[in-house]
Amino acid sequence: HMEFKEDNGLELAREIIRMAIDNFSNRKGEVYIPEVTSDLIAGFSHEYIRYALGGRFRESFRPLNDAIIDGRIQGAVAIVGCNNARVPHDKYHNFLTRELIKRDYLVVLTGCAAIATAKCGLMMPEAMEYAGEGLRSICEAVGIPPVLHVGSCVDNSRILTVLSEVVQEGGLGEDISDLPVAGIAPEWMSEKALSIGTYCVASGVYTVFSGEPIPVESSQEVKDIITKKWEEKFGGKLEYVSDINEVLNKVIGHIQSTS
């Protein structure tokens, strides 16, 4: 640990660099970087999604709402958060994404979760072959992948903006909590993931964490607050589920209960 103080920044930086140079000979060889690459389409902000659905002169979320209402799309799920060294790298992100799109759920991702699926080619239009018939028909008509890169790990608010506009478009309820949507942080690592999860819940989104237990699991009182009481007040709740298959089932069960 190198303690930083305001008056020693420059000298501390020099010392850290000297330590790194001295330690170079102790490195265990070159880092293995696979040569396999994959393309992706990024840039799906809420403005662009609205434009892609309605065109330049009629941009709107109406086509998305209609697709959900008539059952071609069952709902939408946001998968977010970092990777965790205690979980096989990218495993949970990609498992959930593949299982959801083949069941006609549109998946949106940010940050590390987005990179995980992009590496598997799921953020290209060709990935619609893995999607269910209903979702695939929408992707073909609009020309988008079934898995959308919505931004970096600090862009999760874009997802809430989309949900707000979907509510305003009408036909799916009066509040975000009425929508057939959910959020998942399957490999969460940083405490900021918990703060992001809480503001999603406060917006009315059912949110599930998996992988490592969240640090409130030891308190039954806190668990009751973030599930039952938050649901009563905000319409959303926060749950920790250790088994990834149960995460999938809980999310699908919640979304189906809103329809």
Beta strands, then each sheet from edge to edge (+ up, - down):
strand 1: 75-79
strand 2: 105-110
strand 3: 147-151
strand 4: 181-185
strand 5: 207-209
strand 6: 238-240
sheet 1: 3+ 2+ 1+ 4+ 5+ 6+
end
